Amino acid sequence: MLNLSQKKVEMPEQEPNVRNKNFDEVAIGYTAEMAVEEAQRCFRCKKPLCIEGCPVKVKIPEFIGLVAERKFEEAYHKIQETSSLPAVCGRVCPQESQCEARCVRHNKGEPVAIGRLERFVADWYRKHGRKETPLPEPNGKKVAVVGAGPAGLTCAGDLAKKGYAVTVFEAFHTPGGVLVYGIPEFRLPKEIVKAEIDKLKEIGVTIMTDMVIGKVLSVEELLTDEGFDAVFIGTGAGLPSFMGIEGENLNGVYSANEFLTRINLMKAYRFPEYDTPIRIGKKVAVIGGGNVAMDAARCAKRLGAEQVSIVYRRGADEMPARSEEIQHAKDEGVIFELLCNPIRILGTDDGWIEQMECIRMELGTPDSSGRKSVTKIEGSEFCMDVDTVIVAIGQSPNPLIRSTTPDLETNSRGCIVVKEETGETSKQGVYAGGDAVTGAATVILAMGAGKTAAQAMDEYLADEKTEKE
């Protein structure tokens, strides 16, 4: 039965003034009845544009059709044909600018809630699905994956399904990359990330933690001494950027990377149960306008800050964060100081933050990319009282891999240079993808890059075997 409603079935959520005091997941999720009702909004187009908008090419109309028929387990397996992390994607992918943006229902009303349905299917399967996972037939080839983030895990899963013996080397003590250190519990519960990773282990993926490639082993040693036939680099972009203004070295200034890692990976929000204290003041300023800034601001609010402000030098229309995350932050009491840019941070005699001096900005004409420039409004300087500043203006790849792999080509931003259609690097047998190639981007784009590289690596190793024979 077709549902002709122009609006999505609403997703139940915690009330804003309740959730801004806890780290439980904000969205409660669809019931089975809600999922079926929403799935019945899908026209199941013969030429589904939604698939074109998905970086990992999930067979969207097919899985939604199965949901409409209440065949939830079959729907899960349909998603799994192309996506290794459906419970993650259903929560953090920017569907509004990808698959849902291409949905024909969007022409007259709201698109089908593809992300919410993917989340429902993955969560249903985790609770109710049959868990037996057949091991793929080994093909005798070994592949190393450096980094257990979205790109690396996707590449590892796709190659394992093809029979490769895959070992993932992760620098942290817990696999997951940005999924565990960057995205807060209230957006992506870590038990869900663990469950997705456990599924990869079930099909034979080996994950080694506390393995800093570039220190413990080099990429060259993986190919020679360790006997791997190919290597995928998916080390992300974990090196934080700063503004270069006076006072950034004062006590109370965090990079968003450090702030979120201490909270999410090291469980600072559960201190003293977990021995990771984090100082949060009464008045917090978060500099930046992306998803990371929203995450940091919302975490600060939950840790007890009385006032949390997002400070962003452009306007609301230019903010790169998802509209859903911006709205959630506003609902939870975060203040938005737009067209405002910090120029220095002022401290007390004992080295702690006291104020942040800012200047008002105005938008100018668009540049070649279409983005409006910003200029200072002279004489508009003012001071904000703050005792914590979190800098969330971007990240770049850690230089360790490129500094220990001299024949690996990188660009001026420190990103690994690859052939876009394959993920192939300048070093034979070495592929790369995700934020290590693009700079900080989205989870789903990193997964798409991991999938692309896995396909190319399979073709490369098949050709290599043929040549040897």
RAUR-V516090 format. One record per residue. PHI is phi in radians with two decimals (999 if undefined). PSI is psi in whole degrees, 0 to 359 (none if undefined). NEAR is the number of other C-alpha atoms within 8 Angstrom. Layout:
# RAUR-V516090
[[PHI/PSI/NEAR] [PHI/PSI/NEAR]]
This chain:
# RAUR-V516090
[[999/127/3] [-1.44/134/7] [-1.73/113/9] [-1.62/9/5] [-1.03/139/6] [-1.48/355/8] [-2.01/146/7] [-1.12/154/10] [-1.17/126/8] [-1.11/144/4] [-1.59/121/9] [-1.06/140/8] [-2.40/159/8] [-1.13/149/9] [-1.15/141/6] [-0.93/317/9] [-1.38/357/7] [-1.68/310/8] [-1.22/334/12] [-1.30/6/11] [-2.08/6/10] [-2.48/168/7] [-1.86/16/10] [-1.23/156/8] [-1.05/133/10] [-1.14/307/9] [-1.42/132/9] [-1.53/333/9] [1.72/160/10] [-1.26/148/12] [-1.42/171/7] [-1.05/320/8] [-1.13/318/7] [-1.09/317/9] [-1.10/316/13] [-1.11/317/12] [-1.05/316/11] [-1.22/320/14] [-1.07/330/13] [-1.27/354/12] [-1.39/344/11] [-1.33/131/13] [-1.39/348/7] [0.90/59/8] [-0.99/145/6] [-1.20/329/4] [-2.08/82/4] [-1.27/107/10] [-1.20/336/10] [-1.04/324/13] [-1.13/322/11] [-1.07/331/10] [-1.46/356/12] [-1.73/120/10] [-1.07/336/9] [-1.89/8/10] [1.00/46/9] [-1.04/139/10] [-1.39/78/10] [-1.08/306/10] [-1.05/327/11] [-1.20/315/10] [-1.24/325/13] [-1.20/323/13] [-1.05/321/12] [-1.18/323/12] [-1.09/317/14] [-1.04/331/12] [-1.62/8/7] [1.10/25/8] [-1.68/71/9] [-1.21/322/11] [-1.16/316/10] [-1.09/324/9] [-1.09/319/14] [-1.08/313/12] [-1.15/330/8] [-1.15/317/11] [-1.10/318/14] [-1.12/343/10] [-1.05/332/7] [-2.23/345/10] [-2.16/127/10] [-1.53/347/11] [-2.32/59/9] [-1.13/324/12] [-1.17/329/14] [-1.28/309/12] [-1.06/322/13] [-1.10/341/14] [-1.78/321/11] [-2.04/354/9] [-1.24/145/11] [-1.44/69/8] [-1.00/329/10] [-1.10/338/7] [-1.91/2/7] [-2.14/256/11] [-1.07/314/15] [-1.20/333/15] [-1.14/335/12] [-1.69/356/11] [-1.14/132/13] [-1.16/337/7] [-1.14/341/11] [-1.24/344/12] [-1.18/328/7] [-2.40/76/6] [2.04/199/8] [-1.48/147/10] [-1.20/167/12] [-1.08/140/13] [-1.37/72/10] [-1.07/315/12] [-1.10/318/11] [-1.13/323/12] [-1.23/321/14] [-1.09/316/13] [-1.04/313/15] [-1.01/313/14] [-1.07/315/14] [-1.13/318/11] [-1.19/321/9] [-1.06/316/11] [-1.16/322/12] [-1.06/327/8] [-1.58/328/6] [-2.16/343/6] [-1.28/159/8] [-1.29/135/5] [-1.76/356/4] [-1.15/128/4] [-2.16/109/6] [-1.18/137/5] [-1.33/136/7] [-1.14/155/9] [-1.24/123/6] [-1.08/142/9] [-1.88/3/7] [1.48/4/7] [-1.90/146/10] [-1.97/135/12] [-2.26/137/13] [-1.81/136/14] [-2.07/124/16] [-1.75/110/14] [1.87/123/15] [-1.81/42/17] [-1.62/192/14] [-1.00/319/16] [-1.18/311/17] [-1.13/317/18] [-1.14/321/17] [-1.14/314/14] [-1.05/315/15] [-1.07/316/15] [-1.11/316/12] [-1.13/320/12] [-1.27/323/13] [-1.08/321/14] [-1.11/338/9] [-1.61/4/10] [1.70/6/12] [-1.36/146/13] [-1.45/106/12] [-1.88/128/14] [-2.05/126/13] [-1.78/129/16] [-1.85/116/16] [-2.04/132/16] [-1.24/324/10] [-1.40/174/9] [-1.44/353/7] [-2.33/131/8] [-1.30/158/12] [2.35/340/14] [1.04/224/12] [-1.06/337/9] [-1.12/331/12] [-1.86/329/14] [-1.70/339/14] [-1.83/318/13] [-1.60/125/13] [-1.14/158/15] [-0.97/324/11] [-1.29/348/9] [-1.79/325/11] [-2.54/94/14] [-1.01/136/11] [-1.22/337/9] [-1.13/332/6] [-1.27/319/10] [-1.08/315/14] [-1.06/319/9] [-1.12/321/9] [-1.15/319/11] [-1.19/322/11] [-1.05/326/8] [-1.12/324/8] [-1.18/321/13] [-1.10/325/10] [-1.12/333/9] [-1.72/16/13] [1.84/0/10] [-1.25/128/14] [-1.70/131/8] [-2.08/122/11] [-1.92/119/9] [-1.67/171/11] [0.99/33/9] [-2.04/98/10] [-1.57/99/11] [-1.23/131/12] [1.92/340/10] [-2.05/299/6] [-1.21/312/7] [-2.45/150/9] [-1.63/167/12] [-1.06/320/12] [-1.07/319/7] [-1.17/329/9] [-1.08/320/13] [-1.36/331/12] [-1.80/285/8] [-1.07/322/6] [-1.57/350/7] [1.32/22/8] [-1.37/143/12] [-1.44/337/11] [-2.79/161/13] [-2.32/137/15] [-1.98/131/15] [-1.85/117/13] [-2.35/58/17] [-1.53/1/14] [1.28/195/15] [-2.29/86/12] [-1.84/8/9] [-1.67/111/9] [-1.26/149/11] [-1.71/148/11] [-2.15/170/8] [-1.46/337/6] [1.32/33/5] [-1.88/162/8] [-1.06/135/8] [1.66/0/9] [-1.21/347/11] [-1.67/8/5] [-1.25/155/10] [-1.13/135/7] [1.79/358/10] [-1.73/125/12] [-2.08/149/11] [-1.35/150/12] [-1.06/328/13] [-1.04/310/12] [-1.15/314/8] [-1.01/311/11] [-1.26/325/15] [-1.11/317/11] [-1.12/323/13] [-1.33/310/13] [-1.46/306/15] [-1.37/322/11] [-1.77/5/9] [1.02/41/11] [-1.07/333/14] [-1.22/350/7] [-1.93/21/7] [-1.13/139/10] [-1.62/6/8] [-0.96/318/5] [-1.90/130/9] [-1.41/62/7] [-2.32/81/10] [-1.21/149/7] [-2.47/129/7] [-1.47/127/5] [-2.24/129/10] [-1.51/189/9] [-1.42/326/11] [-2.16/115/12] [-2.01/135/16] [-2.03/129/13] [-1.95/122/15] [-1.70/119/13] [2.36/167/12] [-2.31/16/15] [-1.70/185/12] [-1.05/325/10] [-1.12/320/12] [-1.09/318/16] [-1.10/317/14] [-1.06/315/11] [-1.12/316/13] [-1.11/316/15] [-1.21/327/12] [-1.15/316/9] [-1.03/319/12] [-1.06/317/15] [-1.22/334/11] [-1.43/359/9] [1.93/4/9] [-1.09/137/13] [-1.32/324/7] [-2.40/125/10] [-2.16/127/15] [-2.13/134/12] [-1.54/125/17] [-1.96/114/15] [-2.36/135/14] [-1.40/348/12] [-1.90/189/13] [-1.64/181/10] [-1.07/321/6] [-1.18/338/4] [-1.64/355/7] [-1.14/128/9] [-1.39/349/7] [-1.15/156/11] [-1.08/142/9] [-1.05/325/6] [-1.11/319/6] [-1.23/322/10] [-1.10/315/10] [-1.13/319/8] [-1.07/319/9] [-1.10/315/12] [-1.08/315/10] [-1.04/327/8] [-1.50/3/12] [1.73/10/7] [-1.30/135/14] [-1.59/142/9] [-1.96/114/9] [-1.76/92/9] [-1.66/162/11] [0.88/50/12] [-2.54/133/13] [-2.33/129/11] [-1.16/143/10] [-2.11/339/10] [-2.93/158/11] [-1.99/130/14] [-1.85/142/11] [-2.24/171/12] [-1.46/175/8] [-1.12/333/5] [-1.64/14/5] [1.57/14/8] [-1.81/153/11] [-1.12/143/16] [-2.23/319/11] [-2.58/162/12] [-2.24/121/14] [-1.50/131/13] [-2.22/168/13] [-2.35/144/14] [-1.30/149/12] [-2.15/162/13] [-2.37/149/10] [-1.39/141/11] [-1.91/208/8] [-1.41/152/6] [-1.13/146/9] [-1.53/193/8] [-1.11/335/5] [-1.51/353/5] [1.65/356/6] [-1.51/134/8] [-1.25/138/9] [-1.30/165/9] [-2.23/143/10] [-2.29/153/8] [-1.30/146/8] [-1.68/104/9] [-1.02/138/6] [1.45/6/4] [-1.75/15/7] [-1.06/144/9] [-2.69/165/7] [-2.00/140/8] [-1.86/135/8] [-1.35/119/8] [-2.47/152/14] [-2.17/0/13] [-2.51/135/14] [-2.21/130/12] [-2.06/121/14] [-1.66/116/14] [-2.26/62/16] [-1.93/12/12] [2.27/166/7] [-2.48/158/11] [-2.34/166/16] [-1.12/142/14] [-1.10/137/11] [-1.33/358/7] [-1.05/312/7] [-1.11/312/11] [-1.18/329/12] [-1.32/340/7] [-1.89/6/9] [-2.28/80/10] [-1.07/334/7] [-1.64/17/6] [-1.74/115/10] [-1.30/132/11] [-2.26/163/10] [-1.73/188/8] [-1.16/340/5] [-1.59/3/6] [1.45/8/11] [-1.50/144/13] [-1.22/134/13] [-1.53/128/10] [-2.34/164/12] [-1.37/120/8] [-1.00/324/6] [-1.37/348/5] [-2.30/339/10] [1.37/10/14] [-1.26/133/15] [-1.64/184/14] [-1.29/348/10] [-1.77/126/9] [-1.03/134/6] [1.43/1/10] [-2.02/130/12] [-2.16/162/14] [-2.65/159/17] [-2.99/170/16] [1.47/205/18] [-1.12/337/15] [-1.12/340/17] [-1.81/318/12] [-1.71/347/9] [1.42/176/13] [-0.98/123/11] [-2.48/208/9] [-1.70/161/8] [-1.03/314/11] [-1.21/327/11] [-1.18/322/10] [-1.12/319/14] [-1.11/319/17] [-1.05/320/11] [-1.18/322/13] [-1.12/322/18] [-1.17/316/13] [-1.05/314/11] [-1.14/320/16] [-1.05/318/12] [-1.10/316/11] [-1.18/322/11] [-1.15/321/11] [-1.08/317/9] [-1.16/319/8] [-1.08/314/9] [-1.26/330/10] [-1.17/318/8] [-1.13/320/8] [-1.11/319/8] [-1.14/319/8] [-1.08/319/7] [-1.13/321/6] [-1.19/326/5] [-1.28/none/4]]
